[in-house]
Amino acid sequence: MKLFAEKENIIILGGDELKSGAASRDHESSLAMRAAWLHYAGGLTQAEVAKRLGLTSLKAHRLITKANHDGLIRVVIDGDVGECVELEQRLTAAYGLDYCEVVPDLDQNDLPLRALGIAGAQFLKREIDRGEPMLIGVGHGRTLAASVDYLMRSTADHIRFVSLLGGVTRKFAANPHDVIHRLAERTGAQAYVMPLPFVANTIEDRDVLLGQRGIGDVFDLAARSDLMFVGIGTAEREASLVATDMIEHSEIDEVKRKGGVGELLGCFFDAQGRPVETDLSERIIALPREQLKDRRIVAVAGGKVKARAIKAVLESRYLDGLITDETTARTLVGQGVAEQAPVAAKRKANGASS
């Protein structure tokens, strides 16, 4: 069964095409899809959905949430948003990007996870749907986790995912930010994890950890990624890396004192896109910065709190692509993007950040 609805140029799909095999869906998933259909396509309130299906309001809410989380609902915008396209062109010209996507704001939160999550999921879906064997390296963080939340369930035997950096934390609540496991569960693809902390206690500890059996193989695999799908972090105490206890307050304070503004895969950059070296840099368990040169790195990041960090990473010229929201894109333009001379060819990291 396929269900379609068109409303205000938005197409909502749900049904067998989103999850392989109708027989494999249990009753709960089927009920969740029906509740979501009534809510999104039928325009019923959650209370009306509950009445229609003979459920409590709480149960209806949980089913609709489950449908979103399980990827049973897909929203496709049919047509270009002119203002966003213009921003994409200006950012692409200013930073020599091969790919840029600016999405309309869905809410006014400081971190627009819903808009970015949907855009990130659609980008991943397009990459998977190309049907070519591909090794995708993945970072971690709230925005990437949101992208996985909106990614449709599918079978992707031709895709492999690999962690690009350590992600073990002391906080159980941080586990949802380790997106590699959730990607594997959502797509059925092979996944290679890096079961190490983000930061070692000492340089010597880092060497010991990297010498463990199998770890070197994962690092080598990560270095060969065809695509690196990443987030961008800040150098503030409110950063996700600090909130999840991956790094300590004193460590991020040192980064900030030395001019750090933005973070990409454990590498910090100042406002001009220059690398910031600290004691922390030597202990981070991630690919070395030189292995990020001339790679296909696409970041999904946005929000008021990250505008300066995104600009710093853009200035580094490590990024090949950027997915961001309209408000952030306008802020980046206002920070001098429009006044920079267009680049005829990408000035990548080996020229700007060595």
N, C-alpha and C positions, 0 to 999 in steps of 0.2 A: 504493500500500500504506500502511495506517495501522496503527501499533502502539500498543497501550494496555496499561498495567499499573496496578493499584491495590495499594498497599501502605501500611498504616498511615496511611490517609487522604491519601496523597500520590499524585497522578496524574502519570505521566511519559508524554509524548507524543513521538513521533518519526515522521517519514515525509514523504509528499508534501505534506501540508498545511503543513509547516514550510518548504518550499522549493519554489518554483513549477516544476512540470514534472519528472517523474521522468527524462525523457530528458536533461534538462540536468545531472543529477548525474553526475560522472565516477566512475570505479571507486573512487577513493580516498574520496570522500565517502560512497558507498554502503557501503563497508567500515567507515568510521568510524561510521556510524549503526548498523550491525549490532553492532559492538564495544560501543558505548554501550548498546544495548538489552540485550545479554547481561549487561553490568556493572550497570546501574542497575535494570532491570526483572527480569532473571533472577537477580540477586544473586550472580553469579559474581565471584570475585576477578580481578584483572587477569591473574594467572598462568593461571587457568582459562580466561579469554577467549582468551589467546594459544594455549593448547593446542587449544581448540575450533576456532579459525580457522586453525591451522597457522602461527602467527606467533611471532616472538620476543617476550619480555615487554616489551622496550623499544618495539617496534613497536605492540603493543597499547596501551601507555600513551600513545603519541603519537596514536594514532587516537582514543582516548577524549577526550584533551585537545582534539583538532581538532573533535570533535563538539560539545563545549561552546562552543568559540570561534566556530564557524560557526553557532551558534544552532539546531542540529539537535535539541536536547533542551530541553524546557520542563517545569518543575515547577509544578504548581498545587496550592495548599492549599485543600481544600474544607471550609469552616466557619470560624467566628470563634474567635479566641483571646481568651477573656474578659478576662484580665488586661491584654492589649495594648489592647483596646478601651477599657477604663477609663482607661488612661494617655492614649490619644488624646483622650478627652473632657476630661480635666483640662488637657491642654496647649492644646486648642482653646479652652476657656473662658478660660484665663489670658491667652492672647495674641491672641484674636480671629481665629484662623485659619479659613479656609474649608475647608481640607483638612489632615488629619493622618493619617499612617499609622505605626504602631509595629509592627515585625516582631520575631518571636522571634529570640534569638541563635542562630546556627549554630556559632559558635566563641567562644573567649575571647580573641581577639587584640585589641590596643589599637585597631586599625582594622578592623572587621568587614566587609571588602570584599565577601565572598560574599553575606551577608544583604542588605546595602544594594544591591549590584549587581542581585540578583534582584528586589528590590522596585522599584528604579528602572526596570528594564527592563519590569516589568509595568505600571507607571504610564504609561510612554511608549507601550506597546502599546495600552493602553486609550484613550489620547488619539488615537492613529493610527486605531484601529478605529471611532472615532465617525464617520469618513467625511466630515467637514466640512473644507473648505479651511482650512488653518491655517499660520501662520508661527511657528515655534518658535525662539526665541533660546537659544543654548547656551553655557555657560561651559566651563571645563576643570578637570582635576584627576583624581586617582586614582579617586575614587568615581564620577564621571561615566563615566570610561573603563570601570569595572567594569560599569556599567549597560548600556553598549553591548555589552560582551562577552556579556551574557546576553540581549540583545535578539534575537528571532527574525528571520530573514531574511523580508522581505516586499516587496510592491510598494506604495509610498505616493506615487502621483503627485499626490495632493491636498495633500501636505505640503511645506513648504519649511523648511530649517534655515539659520540665520545665526549667525555668531560674535558674541558680545557683547563681546569684548575681544581685544586682541592676544595672540598666543600663540607667536610665533617665539622660539626659545631658541637658545643657543649649544651646547646639549648634544643630540646626536643621540638619546640614550637617552630624552629627554623627549618625543619625537614621539608615542609612544602616548597621552600625555595630551591631545593635540590631537584631541578626539573628533569634531569636525565632519566630517572626512574619513571616519572610520569609520562614522559615522551614514549618510552618503550612500551608502557602499558597501553597508551592511547593508540599506538600505531602497529604494535606487534613487531617492530624493527629490532635488530640487534643493538645492544647498548653496552658501551664499555665505560665503567665508572673509574674515578680516581679516588679510592677510599682513603684519603689522606686529609689532614687539616689544611685549611687555607694558608696558615702561617705556622712554621716550625718555631720551637722555642729558641733555638740557636741555629747558626749556620751549619754547625757540625751535625745537629739533629736533622736538618734538611738533607744533608748528604746521606745520612743513614737511611732515612725514609725513602729517598729516591733509589737507594741501592737494593730495596726489597724486591723479591722475586715478582715479576709480572708488572711492576710499576713502570720500569723503563719501556716496556712494550706499549703501555697505554700512552706514555708521553710521545713515543715515536708515532703512534697512530694519530694523536692529536695534532702533531706537527704536519701531518699529511692531509689535513682536512680540506675538502673541496670548498666548503663554506663554513665560516665561523659566525654563528648567530649569538649575539652578545647583548648585554645591557651596559649602561654607563652609570658609574657611581660618583658621588661627591666626596669632598674631603672635609665634611662636616661631622660633628658628633652624632647627628641624627641619621647618618648614612646607614644603609642596610647592613653593611659590613660590620658596623659597630653594634647595631641593634641586635644582631644575631650572634654576638660574641666571637666573630671571626677575628677581629682585631680589637685592641684595647683603646681606651680614651687617650692614654699617653702616646700611643703610636700614631693615631690620626692627628693628634695635636702637633706632633713633630712634622708630619707631612704638611700640615697647613702652615706652620712656621716657616718652612722652606719654600712656600709659594704654591703648594699643591692645590689644584682646583677640581680637576676631573680625574676619574679612574676608568681604565679600560683593561680588563683581564689582569688585574693586579698591578698594572703600571699606572703611576700617577703623573699628571702633566700640569704645568702652570698655565696661566692665562694665555700665554703665547704659544702653547703647544709643546714646550720643551720638557723633557723628562725630568722628574724630581727624584733624586736618589736619597734614600734615608737608610737607617739600619733595617727598617722593615723590608725594604726592597730586596735585601739579600736573603730574607727568610721566607718570602712568599713562594708557595708551591704552585707554580704556573709556568707556562711556556716563557722562555726569555724573550725580552722585547725584540731582539734581532730576528727572531723567528716569526714575528708578526709583520715583517716588511713585505710589501707587494703581495699581500694575501687578499682573498675575497672576504672581507669582514663587514657584516651588516649589523648595525646596532638598532635596537628598538628602545627609545627613551624619550621622555618628555616631562612636562610639568614645570611650574614656576621654580620649584626648589632645585631643578636640575639644569636650568638654562645655561648658567655659567659653566657648569661641568661639561655639558654637551659641546659648547663652543670651544672649550679648551681641547677636547678630544678631536674635534673637527680641525682645529688649528694644527694638530700633530700630523695630520695627513695619513694617519693609519687607516681611517675608515674608507671603505669602498662604497658603502651604502648607509642610509639613515631612514628610519621610520619614526616620525614624530607627530605631534598634534599641532593644530593650527595656531593656538596661542603661543606655544613655544617657538614655532617657526617665525611668527611675527616678531617675537622678542629677539631672536637671532638676527633677523634682518635689521632690527633697530640698533643692534650692537655693531653695526658697521659692515654687515655682510653685503649689502647692496652697493656700497662704495668701493669694494675691492674689485680689482681688475679681473675679469674672467680668465681662467687658466685654459690654455689650449690643450694641455694634457695633464694627467694626474701628477702632482708633485708629491710623491709618496714618502713614506717615513724615512727611507734611506737618504733622502735629500734634506728633509726638514728637521729630523730629530736625531741625527747621528751625533 
